[in-house]
Amino acid sequence: MNYHKNFPKKSFIKKVLIQKIEDKNHILYGEYGLYATEKINKFDVLGEYTGLITEFGGRYVASFTGIDKLGIFGIDAEKAGNEMRFINDYHNIGLKPNTILKNTIIDRRPKILVIAIDDIEIGQELLMDYGDEYNDMFINRN
């Protein structure tokens, strides 16, 4: 995955670190993941999911929907973004996700935030559910 070579130039998000996955039993061995460097409490806001604004879906696009008058758009983190784009889908890694994306408005600007939905211990990988469309394309193939 070429996008992993485009690491954020500066660390913006506290309590997390991008790490190469060295566990040979991990489904993404050799790729990258996002790991807790401090204990993260349930309901902590970890940061904003950033990238390039797009109207179309994609493999690394978080959709902004559900808030009237703003329409639907996406944040594409394939080629640009912060540490949050290194959160992997939980399937074949963990029993369940420990983070979610939440759409909100801050200072009259739409934002997509990453929020912990469980306590996350030091060294634990941050995981989310990428959604049905991703699952159908990449996880549920027969």
Secondary structure, DSSP 8 states (H G I E B T S, - for coil): -GGGGS--SS---TTEEEEE---TTSTTTTSEEEEESS-B-TT-EEEE---EEESS--TTEEEE-SSTTS--EEEE-SSS--GGGG-EE-TTT-SS-SEEEEEEEETTEEEEEEEESS-B-TT-B-EE---HHHIIIIIS--
